[in-house]
Amino acid sequence: METLRTDSAPARQRTPNQAKRAAAAAYLGGTLEYYDYFIYASAAALVFGRIFFPSAGGAATLASLATFGVAYVARPFGAIILGHFGDKLGRKNVLVVTLVLMGGSTFLIGCLPDFNTIGIWAPILLVVLRICQGLSAGGETAGASTLTIEQAPDNRRGLYGSWALNGIVTALILASLVFLPIAALPEKDLLSWGWRVPFWSSLAVLVLAYVIRRTLQEPEIFEETKDNHQTAKLPLVTVIKDHGWDVVRVGFASLFTVTNTVVTVFALAFATQTVGIPTISTGNFMLILLAGLATTSLFYGAANGLYPAFFSEMFDVKVRYSGVAIGLQLGLLIAGFSPAIATWLNGGDKADWVPLAAFTAVVCLLAAVAAATAKETFRTPLHLLGQK
């Protein structure tokens, strides 16, 4: 029978340098993942319809945006696959794979021939690469969070873990700096080579993140578990059996991400198209600004900074990667389809904001209740996390 250590320190020493390297690797991985997210969304809305779906006519933009949503469907499968190997073979090894898969797919999208060159193979290859990106994203944040908190000092897991999400802001800035001048190019240049530049530019982040991740060490607590032959044979089965409610809890708690989707997708369109505020430059500008800042920067931002450590601390080392990845992607799947859900609820009437507000309030309430039912673990030693 397996016995648990009851001392307050793991058998091997964690060092601040290892924790800082893990946080830096998580930060760069998050930057690459969300850089892809932002530039792909922009390209899908602006140019992909004409490049990859010219025969679709008026539905070309809709077809290109559908390829954006494909990644959300692929993410849960990526969570299961990458979570399995992350718990069996090691966090570092799998995170190198997620990085190369994400960065390589993004770069290759920029190299794709258009529909006029290779016909139907152009959109097919685009979808394949988008699926690869989704598979990678399914394991990136969970793996980075897991590795970082397992390397961090027990009293700073939240601080170090937050860097896995700090890359989002950097990614938004980078994507804007790269794509805005590209979007201003003459249409001929934009459609021929201009749109490719943001995808090729991801190579710089990929190389830097790869170098740092290759220098990481596996968390000592995982190495100890592996050396003692205590890793789960089938992490998916084990996490459902021993931590099923924790997976469900993470799934519901991660519904807070719906607020970001709702604000970015619906709020701007509602203010400009329905209320009639021209580009948000007049009218109740300060109220709109304060509401946006409070929703995204304060409430959503605070939860973003907390959840890498909060979710990771619910699971035992043997299934931590799988548990966080699967639970998180189940919640994000709902967030990804929240625009479609909200549109269905208000019957396509953009002026009817009440169903959208009610939907957002309900999912936030569910997230709050789920978080409130979790056990407090910030003072729990690393090797005792997730123990029943």
C-alpha positions as CSV (number, residue, x, y, z in Angstrom):
1,M,0.0,0.0,0.0
2,E,1.2,3.5,-0.9
3,T,2.1,5.6,2.2
4,L,2.0,9.3,2.3
5,R,4.8,11.5,3.7
6,T,3.5,13.7,6.5
7,D,6.5,16.1,6.7
8,S,6.1,19.6,5.3
9,A,8.8,19.5,2.7
10,P,9.4,17.3,-0.4
11,A,12.3,15.0,-0.5
12,R,14.1,17.1,-3.1
13,Q,14.8,20.8,-2.9
14,R,13.0,23.3,-5.2
15,T,15.0,26.4,-6.0
16,P,13.9,29.9,-6.8
17,N,15.7,29.8,-10.1
18,Q,13.8,26.7,-11.3
19,A,10.5,28.4,-10.3
20,K,11.5,31.6,-12.2
21,R,12.4,29.6,-15.3
22,A,9.1,27.7,-15.1
23,A,7.1,31.0,-14.8
24,A,9.0,32.5,-17.7
25,A,8.3,29.4,-19.8
26,A,4.6,29.6,-18.9
27,Y,4.5,33.3,-19.8
28,L,6.1,32.8,-23.2
29,G,3.9,29.8,-24.0
30,G,0.8,31.8,-23.1
31,T,2.0,34.6,-25.3
32,L,2.5,32.3,-28.3
33,E,-0.9,30.6,-27.7
34,Y,-2.9,33.9,-27.5
35,Y,-0.9,35.6,-30.2
36,D,-2.1,32.9,-32.5
37,Y,-5.7,33.4,-31.1
38,F,-5.7,37.1,-31.9
39,I,-4.1,37.1,-35.3
40,Y,-6.1,34.1,-36.5
41,A,-9.4,35.8,-35.4
42,S,-8.3,39.0,-37.3
43,A,-7.3,37.1,-40.4
44,A,-10.4,35.0,-40.4
45,A,-12.6,38.1,-40.3
46,L,-10.6,40.1,-42.8
47,V,-9.0,38.0,-45.4
48,F,-9.5,34.2,-45.1
49,G,-12.9,34.2,-46.7
50,R,-11.4,35.6,-49.9
51,I,-8.3,33.5,-49.8
52,F,-9.5,30.1,-48.8
53,F,-13.3,30.2,-49.5
54,P,-13.8,32.3,-52.7
55,S,-16.3,29.9,-54.1
56,A,-18.6,30.3,-51.0
57,G,-19.7,33.8,-52.2
58,G,-21.6,35.7,-49.5
59,A,-20.9,32.9,-47.0
60,A,-17.2,33.1,-47.3
61,T,-16.6,35.1,-44.1
62,L,-18.9,32.7,-42.2
63,A,-16.9,29.7,-43.5
64,S,-13.6,31.3,-42.5
65,L,-15.0,32.1,-39.0
66,A,-16.1,28.5,-38.7
67,T,-12.5,27.4,-39.0
68,F,-11.8,29.6,-35.9
69,G,-14.4,27.6,-33.9
70,V,-12.9,24.3,-34.9
71,A,-10.1,24.8,-32.5
72,Y,-12.5,24.9,-29.5
73,V,-13.9,21.5,-30.5
74,A,-10.3,20.1,-30.7
75,R,-9.3,21.5,-27.3
76,P,-11.0,18.8,-25.1
77,F,-9.3,16.1,-27.1
78,G,-6.0,17.8,-26.7
79,A,-6.6,18.0,-23.0
80,I,-7.2,14.2,-22.8
81,I,-4.2,13.3,-25.0
82,L,-1.7,15.7,-23.7
83,G,-2.9,15.4,-20.1
84,H,-2.3,11.6,-20.4
85,F,1.3,11.9,-21.5
86,G,1.9,14.9,-19.2
87,D,1.0,12.7,-16.2
88,K,2.8,9.6,-17.6
89,L,6.0,11.0,-19.2
90,G,6.5,14.4,-17.7
91,R,5.3,18.0,-17.8
92,K,8.4,19.5,-19.5
93,N,8.4,17.0,-22.4
94,V,4.7,17.5,-23.2
95,L,5.0,21.3,-22.9
96,V,7.8,21.2,-25.5
97,V,5.4,19.3,-27.8
98,T,2.6,21.8,-27.2
99,L,4.9,24.7,-28.0
100,V,6.3,23.2,-31.2
101,L,2.8,22.1,-32.3
102,M,1.3,25.5,-31.7
103,G,4.1,27.5,-33.1
104,G,4.8,25.2,-36.1
105,S,1.1,25.2,-37.1
106,T,0.9,29.0,-36.8
107,F,3.9,29.4,-39.0
108,L,2.7,26.9,-41.6
109,I,-0.6,28.6,-41.9
110,G,1.3,31.6,-43.2
111,C,2.9,29.4,-45.8
112,L,-0.3,27.9,-47.2
113,P,-1.1,28.3,-50.9
114,D,-4.5,29.9,-51.6
115,F,-7.6,28.4,-53.1
116,N,-6.7,29.6,-56.6
117,T,-3.4,27.7,-56.4
118,I,-4.3,24.3,-55.0
119,G,-8.1,24.4,-54.9
120,I,-10.1,22.6,-52.2
121,W,-6.8,21.4,-50.5
122,A,-6.2,25.0,-49.3
123,P,-9.2,25.1,-46.9
124,I,-8.6,21.5,-45.9
125,L,-5.0,22.2,-44.9
126,L,-6.2,25.3,-43.1
127,V,-8.6,23.3,-41.0
128,V,-6.0,20.6,-40.3
129,L,-3.6,23.1,-39.0
130,R,-6.3,24.8,-37.0
131,I,-7.1,21.5,-35.4
132,C,-3.4,21.1,-34.5
133,Q,-3.5,24.5,-32.8
134,G,-6.6,23.5,-30.9
135,L,-5.0,20.2,-29.7
136,S,-2.0,22.2,-28.5
137,A,-4.1,24.8,-26.7
138,G,-5.9,22.0,-24.9
139,G,-2.8,21.1,-23.0
140,E,-0.8,24.4,-22.9
141,T,-2.3,26.4,-20.0
142,A,-2.9,23.3,-17.9
143,G,0.6,22.0,-18.4
144,A,2.3,25.4,-17.8
145,S,0.2,25.9,-14.6
146,T,1.0,22.4,-13.3
147,L,4.7,22.6,-13.9
148,T,5.0,26.2,-12.5
149,I,3.2,25.5,-9.2
150,E,5.1,22.3,-8.7
151,Q,8.4,24.3,-9.0
152,A,7.2,27.2,-7.0
153,P,7.7,27.7,-3.2
154,D,4.6,26.6,-1.3
155,N,3.8,30.2,-0.2
156,R,4.1,31.6,-3.7
157,R,2.3,29.2,-5.9
158,G,-0.4,31.8,-6.8
159,L,2.2,34.4,-7.8
160,Y,4.3,32.1,-10.0
161,G,1.3,30.4,-11.4
162,S,-0.3,33.7,-12.6
163,W,2.5,34.1,-15.2
164,A,0.8,31.4,-17.3
165,L,-2.0,33.9,-18.0
166,N,0.1,37.1,-18.1
167,G,1.1,36.2,-21.7
168,I,-2.5,37.1,-22.8
169,V,-1.9,40.8,-22.4
170,T,1.5,40.6,-24.1
171,A,0.0,38.6,-26.9
172,L,-2.8,41.2,-27.5
173,I,-0.2,44.0,-27.7
174,L,2.1,42.0,-30.1
175,A,-0.8,41.0,-32.3
176,S,-2.0,44.6,-32.5
177,L,1.4,45.9,-33.3
178,V,2.0,43.3,-36.0
179,F,-1.5,43.1,-37.6
180,L,-2.7,46.7,-37.6
181,P,-0.2,48.1,-40.1
182,I,-0.6,44.9,-42.2
183,A,-4.4,45.5,-42.3
184,A,-3.7,49.0,-43.7
185,L,-1.9,47.7,-46.7
186,P,-3.4,48.0,-50.2
187,E,-5.8,45.1,-50.8
188,K,-3.6,43.5,-53.4
189,D,-0.6,43.3,-51.0
190,L,-2.8,42.3,-48.1
191,L,-4.2,39.3,-49.9
192,S,-1.0,38.2,-51.6
193,W,1.7,38.4,-48.9
194,G,0.7,40.9,-46.2
195,W,-1.6,38.6,-44.2
196,R,1.2,36.0,-43.9
197,V,3.6,38.3,-42.0
198,P,1.8,38.0,-38.6
199,F,1.9,34.2,-38.8
200,W,5.6,34.1,-39.8
201,S,6.4,36.5,-37.0
202,S,5.3,33.9,-34.4
203,L,8.5,32.1,-35.2
204,A,10.5,34.6,-33.0
205,V,8.4,33.8,-29.9
206,L,8.5,30.1,-30.7
207,V,12.3,30.0,-30.8
208,L,12.7,32.0,-27.6
209,A,10.1,29.9,-25.7
210,Y,11.6,26.6,-27.0
211,V,15.1,27.6,-25.8
212,I,13.8,28.3,-22.3
213,R,11.6,25.2,-22.1
214,R,14.4,22.9,-23.1
215,T,16.4,24.2,-20.1
216,L,13.6,23.4,-17.7
217,Q,13.8,20.5,-15.2
218,E,11.0,18.2,-14.5
219,P,9.3,19.1,-11.1
220,E,11.0,17.1,-8.4
221,I,7.6,15.9,-7.0
222,F,6.8,14.4,-10.4
223,E,10.2,12.8,-10.7
224,E,9.8,11.3,-7.3
225,T,6.4,9.9,-8.2
226,K,7.8,8.5,-11.4
227,D,10.9,7.0,-9.8
228,N,8.7,5.2,-7.3
229,H,6.5,3.8,-10.1
230,Q,3.5,5.6,-8.7
231,T,2.2,7.3,-11.8
232,A,-1.3,6.5,-12.9
233,K,-1.5,3.8,-15.6
234,L,-4.5,5.5,-17.2
235,P,-4.7,9.1,-15.9
236,L,-8.1,9.8,-17.5
237,V,-9.6,6.8,-15.6
238,T,-7.9,7.7,-12.4
239,V,-8.8,11.3,-12.4
240,I,-12.5,10.5,-13.1
241,K,-12.5,7.9,-10.3
242,D,-10.6,9.8,-7.7
243,H,-11.2,13.4,-8.7
244,G,-14.4,13.4,-10.7
245,W,-16.1,16.1,-8.7
246,D,-12.9,18.2,-8.9
247,V,-13.0,18.0,-12.7
248,V,-16.6,19.1,-12.7
249,R,-15.8,21.8,-10.2
250,V,-13.0,23.2,-12.5
251,G,-15.3,23.0,-15.5
252,F,-18.0,25.1,-13.8
253,A,-15.5,27.5,-12.1
254,S,-13.9,28.2,-15.5
255,L,-17.3,29.5,-16.8
256,F,-16.2,32.9,-15.6
257,T,-14.4,33.2,-19.0
258,V,-17.8,33.7,-20.6
259,T,-17.7,37.3,-19.3
260,N,-14.7,38.1,-21.5
261,T,-16.3,36.5,-24.6
262,V,-19.5,38.4,-24.0
263,V,-17.8,41.8,-23.5
264,T,-15.5,41.5,-26.5
265,V,-18.0,40.1,-28.9
266,F,-21.3,41.7,-27.9
267,A,-20.7,44.8,-25.8
268,L,-18.9,46.8,-28.5
269,A,-21.4,45.8,-31.2
270,F,-24.4,46.6,-28.9
271,A,-23.0,50.1,-28.0
272,T,-22.2,51.1,-31.6
273,Q,-24.9,49.3,-33.7
274,T,-27.9,49.3,-31.3
275,V,-27.4,52.2,-28.9
276,G,-25.9,54.4,-31.6
277,I,-22.8,55.6,-30.0
278,P,-20.4,56.3,-32.9
279,T,-17.3,54.1,-32.4
280,I,-17.6,54.6,-28.6
281,S,-16.2,58.1,-29.0
282,T,-19.2,60.1,-27.6
283,G,-22.2,59.7,-25.4
284,N,-21.7,57.9,-22.0
285,F,-18.1,57.2,-22.9
286,M,-16.8,57.3,-19.3
287,L,-19.5,54.9,-18.1
288,I,-18.8,52.5,-20.9
289,L,-15.0,52.7,-20.2
290,L,-15.5,52.2,-16.4
291,A,-17.8,49.2,-17.0
292,G,-15.4,47.7,-19.5
293,L,-12.4,48.1,-17.2
294,A,-14.3,46.8,-14.2
295,T,-15.5,43.7,-16.0
296,T,-12.4,42.7,-17.9
297,S,-9.4,44.2,-16.0
298,L,-10.7,43.8,-12.4
299,F,-13.1,40.9,-12.1
300,Y,-12.1,38.8,-15.1
301,G,-8.4,39.7,-14.7
302,A,-8.4,38.8,-11.0
303,A,-9.9,35.3,-11.7
304,N,-7.4,34.8,-14.6
305,G,-4.5,35.5,-12.2
306,L,-5.8,33.1,-9.6
307,Y,-7.0,30.0,-11.5
308,P,-3.7,28.4,-12.6
309,A,-2.8,27.8,-8.9
310,F,-6.4,27.4,-7.7
311,F,-7.3,24.7,-10.2
312,S,-3.9,22.9,-10.0
313,E,-4.0,22.6,-6.2
314,M,-7.2,20.5,-6.4
315,F,-5.5,17.5,-7.9
316,D,-2.9,14.9,-6.8
317,V,0.4,14.9,-8.6
318,K,-0.4,11.7,-10.5
319,V,-3.3,13.3,-12.4
320,R,-2.8,17.0,-12.0
321,Y,-2.1,17.7,-15.6
322,S,-5.1,15.7,-16.8
323,G,-7.5,17.1,-14.2
324,V,-6.8,20.7,-14.9
325,A,-6.7,20.3,-18.7
326,I,-9.9,18.4,-19.0
327,G,-11.9,20.5,-16.5
328,L,-10.7,23.8,-17.9
329,Q,-11.4,22.9,-21.6
330,L,-14.9,21.8,-20.7
331,G,-15.6,25.2,-19.3
332,L,-13.8,27.0,-22.2
333,L,-15.9,25.0,-24.7
334,I,-19.0,26.7,-23.3
335,A,-17.3,30.1,-23.3
336,G,-16.3,29.5,-27.0
337,F,-19.9,28.9,-28.0
338,S,-21.4,31.6,-25.7
339,P,-21.9,34.0,-28.7
340,A,-24.0,31.4,-30.5
341,I,-25.9,30.6,-27.3
342,A,-26.6,34.3,-26.6
343,T,-27.7,34.9,-30.2
344,W,-30.1,32.0,-29.9
345,L,-31.5,33.3,-26.5
346,N,-32.3,36.8,-27.9
347,G,-33.6,35.5,-31.2
348,G,-31.1,37.4,-33.2
349,D,-32.4,40.8,-31.8
350,K,-29.3,42.7,-30.8
351,A,-31.4,45.3,-29.0
352,D,-32.7,42.7,-26.6
353,W,-29.9,42.6,-24.1
354,V,-31.8,41.0,-21.2
355,P,-31.4,37.4,-22.2
356,L,-27.7,38.0,-22.7
357,A,-27.3,39.6,-19.3
358,A,-29.3,36.8,-17.6
359,F,-27.2,34.2,-19.3
360,T,-24.0,35.9,-18.2
361,A,-25.2,36.3,-14.6
362,V,-26.2,32.7,-14.4
363,V,-22.9,31.3,-15.6
364,C,-21.0,33.6,-13.3
365,L,-23.2,32.5,-10.4
366,L,-22.4,28.9,-11.3
367,A,-18.7,29.7,-11.4
368,A,-18.8,31.4,-8.0
369,V,-20.7,28.5,-6.4
370,A,-18.3,26.0,-7.9
371,A,-15.3,27.9,-6.6
372,A,-16.8,28.3,-3.2
373,T,-17.2,24.5,-2.8
374,A,-13.5,24.0,-3.3
375,K,-11.2,23.1,-0.3
376,E,-8.8,25.9,0.8
377,T,-5.3,24.7,-0.1
378,F,-3.0,27.7,-0.1
379,R,-1.3,26.5,3.1
380,T,-1.2,22.8,2.1
381,P,2.3,21.5,1.3
382,L,2.8,20.5,-2.3
383,H,3.1,16.8,-1.8
384,L,-0.2,16.7,0.1
385,L,-2.3,18.5,-2.5
386,G,-5.2,16.5,-3.8
387,Q,-4.9,13.8,-1.1
388,K,-8.2,12.6,0.3
